[in-house]
Amino acid sequence: MRYWIVLFLFCLGIGPAVQAQNKGVVKGRVFDLASNEAIPFANVVVYGTTLGGATDEEGRFRLENVPPGLVRLEVSSIGYQTLVTVGFLLGTA
């Protein structure tokens, strides 16, 4: 029984470090297509998850720890229609 407890604690200790290496970063800019003006404080979320954030004053965003694979983003802001992007392939660096 003691063997399993030690093994379990060891896995907990290295688990987050190993998992963090298998994540990617998505960054970009949200802007009005007609005027090319930045859309500050828009919500950007990985579609179907709770992983996301908000754009800054210049419409830029950076999402870290995004699982690799086919990713779609959902972008929403007051006064604009919600947009779901086409899927793109995200790898790890």
MARTOR-367150 format. One record per atom (N, C-alpha, C, CB): residue in one letter; atom name; y, x, z. Coordinates in steps of 0.05 Angstrom, whole numbers. Glycine has a CB too. Layout:
<sites>
SITE_A_CA_Y_X_Z .
...
</sites>
This chain:
<sites>
SITE_M_N_-24_16_0 .
SITE_M_CA_0_0_0 .
SITE_M_C_25_17_0 .
SITE_M_CB_0_-19_24 .
SITE_R_N_26_39_15 .
SITE_R_CA_49_56_16 .
SITE_R_C_55_68_-11 .
SITE_R_CB_45_78_37 .
SITE_Y_N_35_75_-26 .
SITE_Y_CA_38_86_-53 .
SITE_Y_C_55_68_-71 .
SITE_Y_CB_11_92_-66 .
SITE_W_N_49_42_-71 .
SITE_W_CA_63_23_-88 .
SITE_W_C_92_20_-80 .
SITE_W_CB_50_-4_-87 .
SITE_I_N_98_21_-54 .
SITE_I_CA_126_18_-45 .
SITE_I_C_142_42_-54 .
SITE_I_CB_126_16_-14 .
SITE_V_N_131_66_-51 .
SITE_V_CA_146_90_-60 .
SITE_V_C_150_90_-90 .
SITE_V_CB_130_116_-52 .
SITE_L_N_130_82_-106 .
SITE_L_CA_133_80_-134 .
SITE_L_C_154_60_-142 .
SITE_L_CB_106_73_-147 .
SITE_F_N_155_37_-129 .
SITE_F_CA_174_16_-134 .
SITE_F_C_202_26_-129 .
SITE_F_CB_168_-8_-118 .
SITE_L_N_207_39_-107 .
SITE_L_CA_234_50_-101 .
SITE_L_C_242_71_-121 .
SITE_L_CB_235_61_-72 .
SITE_F_N_223_87_-129 .
SITE_F_CA_229_108_-149 .
SITE_F_C_238_95_-175 .
SITE_F_CB_205_126_-154 .
SITE_C_N_225_74_-184 .
SITE_C_CA_232_60_-208 .
SITE_C_C_260_47_-206 .
SITE_C_CB_211_39_-215 .
SITE_L_N_266_36_-183 .
SITE_L_CA_293_25_-179 .
SITE_L_C_314_46_-181 .
SITE_L_CB_294_11_-152 .
SITE_G_N_308_70_-171 .
SITE_G_CA_328_92_-172 .
SITE_G_C_334_101_-200 .
SITE_G_CB_318_115_-155 .
SITE_I_N_314_103_-217 .
SITE_I_CA_320_113_-244 .
SITE_I_C_324_90_-264 .
SITE_I_CB_298_131_-253 .
SITE_G_N_317_66_-258 .
SITE_G_CA_318_44_-277 .
SITE_G_C_346_40_-289 .
SITE_G_CB_310_19_-263 .
SITE_P_N_367_37_-273 .
SITE_P_CA_393_33_-284 .
SITE_P_C_403_56_-301 .
SITE_P_CB_413_28_-262 .
SITE_A_N_396_81_-294 .
SITE_A_CA_405_104_-309 .
SITE_A_C_391_104_-337 .
SITE_A_CB_399_130_-294 .
SITE_V_N_366_98_-338 .
SITE_V_CA_352_97_-363 .
SITE_V_C_362_74_-380 .
SITE_V_CB_321_94_-358 .
SITE_Q_N_366_51_-368 .
SITE_Q_CA_375_28_-384 .
SITE_Q_C_403_32_-395 .
SITE_Q_CB_374_3_-366 .
SITE_A_N_420_46_-380 .
SITE_A_CA_448_50_-389 .
SITE_A_C_449_67_-414 .
SITE_A_CB_464_63_-367 .
SITE_Q_N_429_85_-418 .
SITE_Q_CA_428_102_-442 .
SITE_Q_C_421_86_-467 .
SITE_Q_CB_409_124_-438 .
SITE_N_N_410_63_-464 .
SITE_N_CA_401_47_-487 .
SITE_N_C_421_25_-494 .
SITE_N_CB_374_35_-482 .
SITE_K_N_446_28_-487 .
SITE_K_CA_466_8_-492 .
SITE_K_C_487_19_-511 .
SITE_K_CB_480_-1_-466 .
SITE_G_N_501_1_-524 .
SITE_G_CA_521_9_-544 .
SITE_G_C_549_0_-536 .
SITE_G_CB_514_-1_-571 .
SITE_V_N_569_7_-552 .
SITE_V_CA_597_-1_-547 .
SITE_V_C_607_-15_-572 .
SITE_V_CB_614_24_-541 .
SITE_V_N_620_-37_-568 .
SITE_V_CA_633_-52_-590 .
SITE_V_C_663_-52_-584 .
SITE_V_CB_622_-81_-593 .
SITE_K_N_679_-43_-603 .
SITE_K_CA_708_-43_-600 .
SITE_K_C_721_-53_-625 .
SITE_K_CB_719_-16_-591 .
SITE_G_N_744_-64_-622 .
SITE_G_CA_758_-74_-646 .
SITE_G_C_785_-86_-639 .
SITE_G_CB_741_-95_-659 .
SITE_R_N_796_-101_-657 .
SITE_R_CA_822_-113_-655 .
SITE_R_C_821_-142_-664 .
SITE_R_CB_844_-96_-670 .
SITE_V_N_834_-160_-649 .
SITE_V_CA_835_-188_-657 .
SITE_V_C_864_-193_-666 .
SITE_V_CB_827_-207_-633 .
SITE_F_N_866_-204_-691 .
SITE_F_CA_893_-209_-701 .
SITE_F_C_894_-234_-718 .
SITE_F_CB_903_-185_-718 .
SITE_D_N_917_-245_-722 .
SITE_D_CA_922_-268_-739 .
SITE_D_C_919_-260_-768 .
SITE_D_CB_949_-282_-733 .
SITE_L_N_902_-272_-783 .
SITE_L_CA_897_-264_-810 .
SITE_L_C_921_-269_-828 .
SITE_L_CB_873_-279_-822 .
SITE_A_N_937_-290_-823 .
SITE_A_CA_960_-296_-839 .
SITE_A_C_983_-277_-834 .
SITE_A_CB_969_-325_-835 .
SITE_S_N_988_-271_-809 .
SITE_S_CA_1012_-255_-802 .
SITE_S_C_1006_-226_-795 .
SITE_S_CB_1027_-268_-779 .
SITE_N_N_980_-220_-791 .
SITE_N_CA_971_-193_-783 .
SITE_N_C_981_-186_-755 .
SITE_N_CB_980_-173_-804 .
SITE_E_N_990_-205_-740 .
SITE_E_CA_1000_-200_-713 .
SITE_E_C_976_-200_-693 .
SITE_E_CB_1021_-220_-704 .
SITE_A_N_978_-183_-674 .
SITE_A_CA_956_-181_-653 .
SITE_A_C_955_-207_-637 .
SITE_A_CB_961_-157_-634 .
SITE_I_N_931_-214_-628 .
SITE_I_CA_928_-237_-611 .
SITE_I_C_920_-227_-583 .
SITE_I_CB_906_-257_-622 .
SITE_P_N_940_-225_-565 .
SITE_P_CA_935_-214_-539 .
SITE_P_C_919_-234_-521 .
SITE_P_CB_961_-206_-525 .
SITE_F_N_903_-223_-504 .
SITE_F_CA_889_-238_-484 .
SITE_F_C_869_-258_-495 .
SITE_F_CB_908_-252_-466 .
SITE_A_N_859_-253_-519 .
SITE_A_CA_838_-269_-531 .
SITE_A_C_811_-262_-517 .
SITE_A_CB_836_-265_-562 .
SITE_N_N_794_-281_-514 .
SITE_N_CA_767_-276_-503 .
SITE_N_C_748_-267_-524 .
SITE_N_CB_756_-302_-489 .
SITE_V_N_734_-246_-519 .
SITE_V_CA_714_-235_-537 .
SITE_V_C_688_-233_-522 .
SITE_V_CB_723_-207_-549 .
SITE_V_N_667_-247_-531 .
SITE_V_CA_642_-249_-517 .
SITE_V_C_619_-243_-536 .
SITE_V_CB_638_-276_-503 .
SITE_V_N_599_-229_-528 .
SITE_V_CA_575_-226_-544 .
SITE_V_C_562_-253_-544 .
SITE_V_CB_555_-203_-532 .
SITE_Y_N_559_-264_-568 .
SITE_Y_CA_550_-292_-572 .
SITE_Y_C_523_-297_-558 .
SITE_Y_CB_547_-298_-601 .
SITE_G_N_522_-318_-542 .
SITE_G_CA_498_-325_-528 .
SITE_G_C_493_-311_-502 .
SITE_G_CB_474_-320_-545 .
SITE_T_N_513_-295_-493 .
SITE_T_CA_511_-281_-467 .
SITE_T_C_537_-286_-451 .
SITE_T_CB_507_-250_-472 .
SITE_T_N_538_-273_-428 .
SITE_T_CA_562_-274_-412 .
SITE_T_C_576_-247_-413 .
SITE_T_CB_555_-281_-382 .
SITE_L_N_567_-229_-430 .
SITE_L_CA_579_-203_-433 .
SITE_L_C_604_-204_-450 .
SITE_L_CB_559_-183_-444 .
SITE_G_N_627_-197_-439 .
SITE_G_CA_651_-199_-455 .
SITE_G_C_675_-190_-440 .
SITE_G_CB_655_-227_-465 .
SITE_G_N_698_-195_-452 .
SITE_G_CA_723_-187_-439 .
SITE_G_C_747_-199_-454 .
SITE_G_CB_726_-156_-439 .
SITE_A_N_770_-189_-449 .
SITE_A_CA_794_-200_-462 .
SITE_A_C_808_-177_-477 .
SITE_A_CB_814_-212_-441 .
SITE_T_N_823_-184_-497 .
SITE_T_CA_839_-165_-512 .
SITE_T_C_863_-157_-496 .
SITE_T_CB_847_-176_-540 .
SITE_D_N_874_-133_-502 .
SITE_D_CA_898_-125_-488 .
SITE_D_C_923_-135_-503 .
SITE_D_CB_899_-94_-486 .
SITE_E_N_947_-125_-496 .
SITE_E_CA_971_-135_-509 .
SITE_E_C_973_-130_-539 .
SITE_E_CB_995_-122_-495 .
SITE_E_N_957_-110_-548 .
SITE_E_CA_957_-103_-576 .
SITE_E_C_933_-115_-591 .
SITE_E_CB_956_-73_-580 .
SITE_G_N_918_-133_-577 .
SITE_G_CA_895_-146_-589 .
SITE_G_C_870_-130_-590 .
SITE_G_CB_902_-155_-617 .
SITE_R_N_870_-107_-577 .
SITE_R_CA_847_-89_-578 .
SITE_R_C_828_-96_-555 .
SITE_R_CB_856_-60_-576 .
SITE_F_N_802_-92_-560 .
SITE_F_CA_781_-96_-540 .
SITE_F_C_760_-75_-541 .
SITE_F_CB_769_-124_-543 .
SITE_R_N_745_-72_-519 .
SITE_R_CA_723_-53_-518 .
SITE_R_C_702_-66_-500 .
SITE_R_CB_732_-25_-507 .
SITE_L_N_678_-70_-510 .
SITE_L_CA_656_-81_-495 .
SITE_L_C_635_-59_-492 .
SITE_L_CB_644_-106_-509 .
SITE_E_N_628_-52_-468 .
SITE_E_CA_608_-32_-462 .
SITE_E_C_582_-44_-453 .
SITE_E_CB_619_-12_-441 .
SITE_N_N_561_-28_-453 .
SITE_N_CA_535_-37_-444 .
SITE_N_C_524_-60_-460 .
SITE_N_CB_535_-44_-415 .
SITE_V_N_529_-61_-486 .
SITE_V_CA_519_-82_-503 .
SITE_V_C_491_-73_-513 .
SITE_V_CB_538_-87_-528 .
SITE_P_N_471_-90_-510 .
SITE_P_CA_444_-83_-519 .
SITE_P_C_444_-78_-549 .
SITE_P_CB_424_-105_-511 .
SITE_P_N_430_-58_-559 .
SITE_P_CA_429_-53_-587 .
SITE_P_C_413_-75_-602 .
SITE_P_CB_416_-26_-593 .
SITE_G_N_419_-77_-627 .
SITE_G_CA_406_-97_-644 .
SITE_G_C_426_-113_-659 .
SITE_G_CB_388_-116_-626 .
SITE_L_N_418_-137_-668 .
SITE_L_CA_436_-154_-683 .
SITE_L_C_455_-168_-663 .
SITE_L_CB_420_-176_-699 .
SITE_V_N_481_-164_-667 .
SITE_V_CA_501_-174_-649 .
SITE_V_C_521_-192_-664 .
SITE_V_CB_517_-150_-635 .
SITE_R_N_528_-214_-651 .
SITE_R_CA_549_-231_-661 .
SITE_R_C_570_-234_-638 .
SITE_R_CB_538_-260_-670 .
SITE_L_N_595_-236_-645 .
SITE_L_CA_616_-239_-625 .
SITE_L_C_628_-267_-628 .
SITE_L_CB_638_-218_-628 .
SITE_E_N_635_-278_-605 .
SITE_E_CA_650_-304_-605 .
SITE_E_C_678_-297_-594 .
SITE_E_CB_635_-325_-586 .
SITE_V_N_698_-304_-610 .
SITE_V_CA_726_-299_-604 .
SITE_V_C_741_-325_-601 .
SITE_V_CB_739_-280_-625 .
SITE_S_N_755_-328_-578 .
SITE_S_CA_770_-353_-574 .
SITE_S_C_797_-346_-561 .
SITE_S_CB_754_-372_-556 .
SITE_S_N_816_-363_-568 .
SITE_S_CA_843_-360_-557 .
SITE_S_C_857_-387_-559 .
SITE_S_CB_859_-337_-571 .
SITE_I_N_875_-392_-541 .
SITE_I_CA_891_-417_-542 .
SITE_I_C_907_-418_-567 .
SITE_I_CB_909_-420_-517 .
SITE_G_N_905_-441_-581 .
SITE_G_CA_920_-444_-606 .
SITE_G_C_905_-436_-631 .
SITE_G_CB_945_-430_-605 .
SITE_Y_N_881_-426_-627 .
SITE_Y_CA_864_-416_-650 .
SITE_Y_C_837_-429_-649 .
SITE_Y_CB_862_-386_-650 .
SITE_Q_N_825_-433_-672 .
SITE_Q_CA_797_-443_-673 .
SITE_Q_C_778_-420_-664 .
SITE_Q_CB_790_-453_-702 .
SITE_T_N_758_-427_-649 .
SITE_T_CA_738_-407_-640 .
SITE_T_C_723_-396_-665 .
SITE_T_CB_718_-419_-620 .
SITE_L_N_719_-370_-665 .
SITE_L_CA_706_-356_-687 .
SITE_L_C_681_-343_-677 .
SITE_L_CB_725_-336_-700 .
SITE_V_N_659_-346_-691 .
SITE_V_CA_635_-331_-686 .
SITE_V_C_631_-313_-710 .
SITE_V_CB_609_-350_-681 .
SITE_T_N_629_-287_-706 .
SITE_T_CA_627_-268_-728 .
SITE_T_C_599_-269_-740 .
SITE_T_CB_633_-239_-718 .
SITE_V_N_597_-257_-764 .
SITE_V_CA_571_-253_-776 .
SITE_V_C_557_-231_-759 .
SITE_V_CB_573_-245_-806 .
SITE_G_N_532_-231_-760 .
SITE_G_CA_517_-211_-745 .
SITE_G_C_520_-183_-756 .
SITE_G_CB_488_-218_-744 .
SITE_F_N_521_-163_-738 .
SITE_F_CA_522_-135_-746 .
SITE_F_C_502_-120_-729 .
SITE_F_CB_551_-123_-744 .
SITE_L_N_492_-98_-740 .
SITE_L_CA_472_-82_-726 .
SITE_L_C_486_-62_-708 .
SITE_L_CB_453_-69_-746 .
SITE_L_N_479_-62_-683 .
SITE_L_CA_490_-43_-663 .
SITE_L_C_468_-24_-654 .
SITE_L_CB_502_-58_-639 .
SITE_G_N_474_2_-657 .
SITE_G_CA_456_22_-648 .
SITE_G_C_467_35_-623 .
SITE_G_CB_450_43_-670 .
SITE_T_N_454_57_-614 .
SITE_T_CA_464_72_-592 .
SITE_T_C_474_99_-602 .
SITE_T_CB_442_75_-570 .
SITE_A_N_492_110_-587 .
SITE_A_CA_504_136_-595 .
SITE_A_C_486_159_-588 .
SITE_A_CB_531_141_-583 .
</sites>
